[in-house]
């Protein structure tokens, strides 16, 4: 017999347990998103939560409800980062030993933070599959309690306290968007929101290249995705759990997916417009609003679920986001092979206000006629309209321009 769904009362009990432990994270008004949607849009900033994500809510709730004897045996988890940190800190606060199995691909800052919170870390495998098996074997071998990242009523109830807070902070909310991997956060938020405000539309957002919910909903049961490839490692979960699937099917109004370009663009938007550092998984709800703002009735609350991003990845994603936003422009031009030709090109670019980031010459290619040189330039522009203006100026100056 399937387990019953988490109720609003369950979430309220978790909120009482978490009082004084977790931060009541702020709602940040986004004028940039409000202008697109045509009404208020708020960001629920769980990237500012302890450990940098919402995960401490569920982990603490689960571990706090263990018996003294269970806590004495220790806890074990498997995670690529955010759940690991939540379990590590919750265990330390509650006096339990924590062991966390992490994939070798886990971002180094997340590994370092988990260790700093006091957990013992074991690294293995290239995905979360191997750590999950190892954690289960560890629990069987040692008697430690396995803390599931999403598919447990206590975890779901703890995560649902995000929903209680946003209802109190934005009483007239009409639409709530939540990122979804395994589905613990959106299950809890939906349980809390639908209990108090059944009229509110709850939307789950997944990365298109790691979206297990649409196929599972179509099949009527949890089914795995055959492969995953996304920068949003925090929501790269191959299959929902039985319990989270039941919540999504019963309480969530819609599941949407966003592309890698959508995620990059949203991360850059949060940095520039809201001054928020957010990881790709944490920005999925914002990405959905940017991709289709007319689809969501305001007031809208988009949950920004985490901010634990590797600085190296941040650099790459910002560059990707600028390209997706039309602010990077790569061009190839054919120019005469004579002194002053490159200077003339650069003069045209300077006159139109394009910032040159890279320049390369190529002479030895069959694409060129004798006496020609191909110039490859990477430019920073102010956006798509400015990029079109740059291309037009070069073409009017007589250059043959190819956009990469």
FENLINVEN-V548758 format. One line per field, one symbol per residue. ss: DSSP state (2 for helix, 1 for strand, 0 for the rest). phi: phi as a letter, one per 20 degrees, with the letter a starting at -180 (. if undefined). psi: psi as a letter, one per 30 degrees, with the letter a starting at -180 (. if undefined). A space follows every 50 residues. Layout:
ss->???
phi->???
psi->???
This chain:
ss->00000002222222222200000000111022222220001111122202 22102222222222000222220011110002222222222222000111 11000002222222220001111000022222222222222200110000 00222222222222222220000011111000022222222222220000 11111112220022222220000000000000222000000222222222 20011111022222222222222000000022222222222022200001 11110100002222222222222200011111111100002222222222 20001111111100000000011111111100022222222222220001 1110
phi->.fffffdgfffffffffegnddeeffedfdfffffffnafcddeeffefg mnafffffffgfffeffgfffffnccbcaerffgfffffffffdmdfcdc ecffefggfffffffffoeedcdandbfffgffffffffffdnfefdffb ebgffffffffgffffffecfegdccdcfbdfoffffffffffffecfef edceccfgebdefgffffenafcfefbcbbfeffdedfbfeffffffffe cefbddccefffffffffffffedldecegffdgffgffffbffecfefd ddeeeacedfgffgffffffffffemddcdcdcecfebgnffffffffff feneeedbccdbdebffdegndceddcdcddeqgffffffffffffenee dcee
psi->kkkllkleeeeeeeeeefkfelkjllkkkjeeeeeeeglkkkkjiffglk gglfffeeeeeeefglleeeeffllklklfdeeeeeeeeeeefggkkkkk kklfgkkeeeeeeeeffglkkkkklfafeeeeeeeeeeeeefglkkjkfe ikeeeeeeeffeeeeeeefifgkekkkklkdfgeeeeeeeeeefeeiffk kkkkklkeghjfeeeeeefglkklkelkjkfiffgikfklleeeeeeeef fkekklllleeeeeeeeeeeeeefhkjkleefgeeeeeeeeifffkklkk kkjjflgikkeeeeeeeeeeeeefggfkkkkkkklkilkfeeeeeeeeee eggkjkekkkkkeikffklkglkkkkkklklfaeeeeeeeeeeeeffgkj kkk.
